[in-house]
Amino acid sequence: MPRPPKTDSPKTPGKKRAASIRLAAEGPSYAFEIEHGAPHRRVCGIDEAGRGPLAGPVVAAAVVLDPENCPPGLNDSKKLDETRREALYAALASSAEIGVGIATVEEIDRLNILWASMLAMSRALDALATAPAFALIVVSIAAASIVAKVTRDRMMAALAAEHPGYGWANNRGYGTPEHLDALTRLGATPHHRRSFAPVRNILSPLTPGRLDLVGHNPLSL
């Protein structure tokens, strides 16, 4: 039987460790990671970016933080501007263990976005050097959300250069008025999600139906 991890009290971590994991004043804390055995046990956070857009892949990231070298100011990527996200991404790349997983547009259309997101998360976990003991939705997930968001934004910027006119460098593939107008004028690219109603309705305007987010054949992960 494995020995229980050596940890500080979940409610009152040691002063040295508490100082080393100080984060944004109103951001997430490292308390849950410590409660589940970190740093002696591998605890990762996992999150995805890109469930809502009409185009592009869905990207997931799994992150194992080093509490002695944790970038200050970690928070959900949606609460950070692009400049701060990029800076934290660079800090995480040099201080944390990161795994990234991607589900393609073809997989999104075949599996639906829910199961494609889970597939991307599974791939992110597999991309870590060593499997974690726990995957949590706390401060580690704030780090994962930043990695996933920055990775996907960079991918959409590259696709914007290949397919000008849709505004992907700014809207990241979401269904903005600019994007919907371009979709009507220019048609769909290979990177558009044909299972999403706005794209499907433009390609097949006479076909009834709606987007099914729950798939009939759940993916085994």
VENCOR-V958924 format. One record per backbone hydrogen bond with DSSP energy under -0.5 kcal/mol. NH is the residue of the N-H (numbers start at 0). CO is the residue of the C=O. If there is no record, write none. Layout:
BEGIN
<<NH CO> <NH CO>>
END
This chain:
BEGIN
<<6 4> <8 11> <17 13> <18 14> <19 15> <20 16> <20 17> <21 18> <23 73> <26 23> <33 29> <34 30> <35 31> <36 33> <37 32> <39 36> <40 36> <42 40> <43 133> <44 62> <45 135> <46 60> <48 58> <53 172> <54 172> <55 190> <57 102> <58 48> <59 100> <60 46> <61 98> <62 44> <63 96> <64 62> <66 64> <68 65> <69 19> <69 66> <70 68> <73 70> <78 75> <79 76> <84 80> <85 81> <86 82> <87 83> <88 84> <89 85> <90 86> <91 87> <92 88> <93 89> <94 90> <94 91> <95 91> <96 63> <97 95> <98 61> <100 59> <102 57> <107 103> <108 104> <109 105> <110 106> <111 107> <115 111> <116 112> <117 113> <118 114> <119 115> <120 116> <121 117> <122 118> <123 119> <124 120> <125 121> <126 122> <127 123> <127 124> <132 41> <133 41> <135 43> <137 135> <138 28> <140 137> <141 137> <142 138> <143 139> <144 140> <145 141> <146 142> <147 143> <148 144> <149 145> <150 146> <151 147> <152 148> <153 149> <154 150> <155 151> <156 152> <157 153> <158 154> <159 155> <160 156> <161 157> <162 158> <165 162> <169 166> <170 166> <171 167> <173 170> <175 173> <179 175> <180 176> <181 177> <182 178> <183 179> <184 180> <185 181> <186 181> <186 182> <191 188> <192 53> <193 191> <195 192> <198 195> <199 195> <200 196> <201 197> <202 198> <203 199> <206 203> <207 205> <212 210> <217 215> <220 218>>
END
